[in-house]
Amino acid sequence: MMNQYTRRDFLKFLSTASLAAALPLGTGLHKPDEINLLAGLDLGRVCFWDILVYKEPSVRSGVSAFLKYDDIIRLSELIVADDTMGKPRGWYKLDDEQFVEAGWIQRVRFQRNTPVKKIPEGGCLGELTVPMIDVYQAPSKGKTFRRYYYSATFWVVEVCEDDLGSPWYALLDDVSGQKYWVPAYSIRMVTPDELTPLSPHLALEEKHIELDLTEQKVRAFEKGQQVFETVVSTGLYRGSTPLGNFETKRKRPTRRMVNAPELDNHYDLPGVPWVSYFTADGVAFHGAYWHANWGQRMSNGCINMLSDDAKWIYRWCDPSVPFDKLYYEEQHGTRVVVTGYA
């Protein structure tokens, strides 16, 4: 039977049981010893508030600790075990023989990049390759409340050095038009080779995508043969991901997604990567860095995916986006068929 806690017990527990295995990661300017500690490790970022850590891969087992939002932990292995409803659920085993639900852990790496000295006129695309980074109004000055996360993509518009000679990149906020600054080592420049179209020789009618809302799966087909499949997270509320036939007419490699502040489910997500829209009101396939709860309905209607999977869809479906374009649209795109329980 699952342990029962009163609110007082739980608050007392939270005050004393923070997991010692969480790594001491600063989010501003990483120090050399932090870089050496993190480089090459298989890491996870906690992307939900106060995640419980269990003694076994089951919510029925004893609670041994908790993790806070944005804690960075070292991952040991992924274990799949049936939940209380008999459905498979992923768990990460930690180094100290404890377990945490995989759906609330973003798998991350730490890659330090060599800065470029010049940004192309009009900007270029970059990808964040550290677990998270604090954002500034100017190089090393004016720290904001913003934080950018691993696998997010941004349009890089400027490079310069701060007073100490450290290089910084200016990243475009594609909603406000402002630019914000991050240390240049945190951004990897995306190359043209990475975005070459997949199966470009096929005619428009020879490709299509199937999205099954019941199974929470996306499949891609070429001439009727399946070539791709992945588990996704679609709209939480009935009808938020619509049923029917659509086309991926417009795409962009990065987008700050924000909804109206008066709505109950408010969100503001900068740097959403690999966006392939298929409805006029903005439902799209895209990468997600704010959860990893694949197979469960999580979104306001879009199709949340691992960033690498979203990048595959972005490269494969039509139209193909020119490398130097932040937004691209054509009259027709790859057909998308949405079926299942809406």
C-alpha positions in Angstrom: 0.0 0.0 0.0 1.3 3.5 -0.8 2.5 5.5 2.2 0.1 8.2 3.4 1.3 11.6 4.4 -0.5 14.5 6.1 0.2 18.0 4.7 2.3 18.7 7.8 4.3 15.5 7.3 4.8 16.3 3.7 6.0 19.8 4.3 8.4 18.5 7.0 9.6 15.9 4.6 10.3 18.4 1.9 12.3 20.6 4.3 14.7 17.7 5.0 14.7 15.2 2.2 16.0 17.1 -0.8 18.0 14.5 -2.9 21.7 14.7 -2.2 22.4 13.4 -5.7 21.3 16.6 -7.4 24.3 18.1 -9.1 25.4 21.6 -8.1 24.7 23.3 -11.4 24.7 27.0 -11.7 22.7 28.4 -14.6 24.6 31.6 -15.3 28.2 31.4 -16.3 29.4 27.9 -15.7 32.8 27.5 -14.0 35.5 25.2 -15.4 35.0 22.7 -12.7 31.3 22.5 -13.4 32.0 22.0 -17.1 34.5 19.2 -16.4 32.0 17.6 -14.0 29.1 17.6 -16.4 30.6 17.1 -19.8 29.8 13.7 -21.2 27.5 12.6 -18.4 24.0 11.3 -19.1 21.9 13.9 -17.2 18.3 14.7 -16.5 16.6 18.0 -15.7 13.6 18.1 -13.4 10.8 19.9 -15.4 8.0 19.8 -12.8 7.6 21.0 -9.3 8.6 18.8 -6.3 9.0 15.4 -7.9 9.0 12.5 -5.5 11.8 10.0 -5.5 10.8 6.4 -4.7 12.6 3.4 -3.3 11.3 1.2 -6.1 9.9 1.9 -9.6 6.4 2.2 -8.3 4.3 5.0 -6.7 3.2 2.3 -4.2 6.7 2.1 -2.8 8.1 4.3 -0.1 9.1 7.9 -0.8 12.7 8.5 -0.1 13.4 12.0 -1.2 12.2 14.8 -3.6 13.6 16.8 -6.4 13.0 20.5 -7.2 12.2 22.2 -10.5 15.4 22.5 -12.6 17.5 20.2 -10.4 20.0 18.3 -12.5 20.6 14.7 -11.8 22.8 11.9 -13.2 20.7 9.2 -14.8 21.7 5.5 -14.5 19.2 3.6 -16.7 15.6 3.6 -17.9 13.3 1.0 -16.5 9.7 0.3 -17.6 7.2 -1.0 -15.1 3.4 -1.3 -15.0 1.6 1.5 -13.2 -1.4 1.1 -10.9 -3.6 0.8 -14.0 -1.5 -1.9 -15.5 0.0 0.4 -18.2 3.7 0.7 -18.8 5.5 3.7 -17.2 9.1 4.8 -17.5 11.3 5.3 -14.5 14.9 6.5 -14.3 17.1 4.7 -11.9 19.5 7.0 -10.1 23.0 6.3 -9.0 21.9 5.7 -5.4 19.3 3.0 -6.1 16.4 5.4 -6.1 13.8 5.9 -8.8 12.0 8.9 -10.4 9.2 8.9 -13.0 10.7 9.5 -16.4 7.8 11.7 -17.6 9.0 14.6 -15.5 12.6 14.4 -16.4 14.1 16.0 -19.5 17.1 14.0 -20.7 19.9 16.5 -21.3 23.6 16.7 -22.0 26.3 19.4 -21.4 28.1 20.4 -24.6 30.3 23.4 -24.6 30.6 25.0 -28.0 33.3 27.0 -29.7 31.8 30.5 -30.5 31.7 31.9 -34.0 33.2 35.3 -34.6 30.6 36.5 -37.1 26.9 36.1 -37.5 25.5 36.0 -41.1 23.5 39.0 -42.1 19.9 38.3 -41.2 20.8 35.8 -38.5 21.1 32.1 -38.3 19.8 29.2 -36.3 21.3 27.9 -33.0 20.4 25.2 -30.5 20.9 25.2 -26.8 23.3 22.4 -25.7 23.5 22.9 -22.0 20.8 21.8 -19.5 19.7 25.4 -18.9 21.1 28.9 -19.1 20.1 32.2 -17.5 19.2 35.0 -19.9 20.5 38.6 -19.8 19.4 42.0 -21.2 23.0 42.7 -22.3 26.2 40.7 -22.3 26.8 39.7 -18.6 24.5 42.5 -17.5 20.8 42.8 -16.6 19.9 39.3 -15.6 16.3 38.6 -16.4 13.8 36.1 -15.0 14.0 34.1 -18.2 15.8 30.8 -18.5 16.3 28.8 -21.7 16.5 25.0 -21.8 18.3 22.2 -23.5 17.3 21.5 -27.2 15.4 24.8 -27.6 16.3 26.6 -30.8 16.8 30.3 -31.4 17.5 32.8 -34.1 21.0 34.2 -33.4 21.4 37.8 -34.6 24.6 39.1 -33.0 27.8 38.2 -31.3 30.0 40.4 -29.1 32.3 40.2 -26.0 31.6 41.4 -22.5 34.1 43.5 -20.4 36.1 40.4 -19.6 36.4 39.3 -23.2 33.9 36.4 -23.0 31.7 36.0 -26.1 27.9 36.3 -26.0 25.1 35.7 -28.5 22.0 37.8 -28.9 18.9 35.7 -29.5 15.8 37.1 -31.2 12.5 37.0 -29.3 10.3 36.3 -32.3 7.2 37.6 -30.6 8.3 40.9 -29.1 11.2 41.6 -31.5 13.6 42.1 -28.6 16.9 40.4 -28.3 18.3 38.6 -25.2 21.8 37.5 -24.5 23.3 34.2 -23.4 27.0 33.0 -23.1 28.1 31.9 -26.6 29.4 28.5 -25.4 25.8 27.4 -24.6 24.6 27.6 -28.3 25.5 25.2 -31.1 25.2 26.7 -34.6 22.9 24.5 -36.8 24.6 23.6 -40.1 22.9 23.4 -43.5 23.7 19.7 -43.8 21.5 19.0 -40.7 18.5 20.4 -42.4 18.7 18.9 -45.9 15.2 17.6 -46.8 14.5 13.9 -46.3 13.2 11.9 -49.4 12.9 15.1 -51.5 12.6 13.1 -54.7 9.0 12.0 -53.7 6.0 13.8 -55.1 3.8 15.6 -52.6 1.1 12.9 -52.9 3.6 10.1 -52.2 4.0 11.2 -48.5 1.6 11.4 -45.7 1.5 11.5 -41.9 -1.0 9.7 -39.6 -1.6 10.9 -36.1 -3.6 8.4 -33.9 -5.0 10.2 -30.8 -6.0 7.0 -29.2 -2.6 5.5 -29.4 -0.8 8.8 -29.1 1.5 7.9 -32.0 2.7 9.6 -35.2 3.6 7.6 -38.2 5.0 8.7 -41.6 4.5 6.9 -44.9 6.2 6.9 -48.3 4.1 5.4 -51.1 2.0 3.6 -48.5 5.0 2.1 -46.6 5.7 3.2 -43.1 9.1 4.8 -42.6 8.8 6.5 -39.2 6.9 6.1 -35.9 7.1 7.8 -32.5 5.1 8.2 -29.3 3.8 11.8 -28.7 1.6 13.9 -26.4 -1.4 15.6 -27.9 -4.2 17.9 -26.7 -5.3 17.4 -23.1 -8.9 18.5 -23.8 -11.4 16.9 -26.1 -11.2 18.5 -29.5 -8.1 20.5 -28.8 -6.3 18.4 -31.4 -8.8 18.2 -34.2 -9.7 15.2 -36.2 -9.6 15.3 -40.0 -7.4 15.8 -43.0 -4.8 18.7 -43.0 -1.6 19.8 -44.6 1.8 21.0 -43.3 1.7 24.2 -45.3 3.9 26.4 -43.0 6.9 25.7 -40.9 9.5 27.5 -38.8 12.6 26.2 -37.0 12.0 28.1 -33.8 9.0 29.8 -32.1 8.2 31.4 -28.8 4.8 30.0 -28.1 2.6 32.1 -25.7 -1.1 32.2 -25.2 -3.4 34.9 -23.7 -2.6 35.6 -20.0 -6.3 35.6 -19.1 -6.6 32.0 -20.0 -6.5 29.4 -17.2 -3.8 27.3 -18.8 -1.3 30.1 -19.4 2.1 29.2 -21.0 5.1 31.1 -22.4 7.6 28.8 -24.0 10.6 30.4 -25.8 12.6 28.5 -28.4 10.1 25.8 -29.2 12.0 23.8 -31.9 11.1 22.4 -35.3 7.5 23.6 -35.7 5.5 22.1 -38.6 2.0 23.6 -38.5 -1.0 21.8 -40.0 -4.0 23.9 -39.0 -4.8 27.5 -39.6 -5.0 28.3 -35.9 -1.6 26.9 -35.1 -1.8 23.3 -34.2 1.6 21.8 -35.0 4.2 19.1 -34.6 7.1 20.4 -32.5 9.7 19.5 -30.0 9.0 19.9 -26.3 11.5 20.5 -23.5 9.1 21.0 -20.7 8.1 17.4 -20.1 8.8 13.9 -21.4 5.5 12.3 -20.6 5.1 10.7 -24.0 2.0 8.7 -24.6 -0.1 10.9 -22.3 -2.2 13.9 -23.4 -0.3 17.0 -22.2 -0.7 19.9 -24.6 -3.2 22.6 -25.6 -3.6 20.9 -28.9 -0.2 20.7 -30.5 1.7 17.5 -30.9 4.6 17.4 -28.4 7.5 15.3 -29.4 11.1 14.6 -28.6 13.1 17.4 -30.3 15.0 14.9 -32.5 11.7 13.4 -33.7 10.2 16.8 -34.4 13.3 17.6 -36.4 12.9 14.5 -38.5 9.2 15.5 -39.3 10.4 19.0 -40.0 13.0 17.8 -42.5 10.7 15.1 -44.1 7.4 16.9 -44.6 6.8 19.5 -47.3 7.4 22.3 -47.8 11.2 22.4 -47.3 12.3 25.5 -45.4 15.3 27.4 -46.8 18.2 27.3 -44.3 18.2 31.1 -43.9 14.5 31.5 -43.3 12.9 32.0 -39.9 9.4 31.3 -41.4 8.2 29.6 -44.6 4.8 28.9 -46.1 3.5 27.4 -49.4 0.0 26.8 -50.7 0.3 23.0 -50.1 2.1 20.6 -47.8 2.3 17.0 -46.7 -1.1 15.5 -45.9 -1.8 14.8 -42.2 -4.6 12.4 -41.2 -5.8 12.7 -37.6 -7.8 9.8 -36.3 -8.8 8.2 -33.0 -10.5 9.4 -29.8 -10.5 13.2 -29.8 
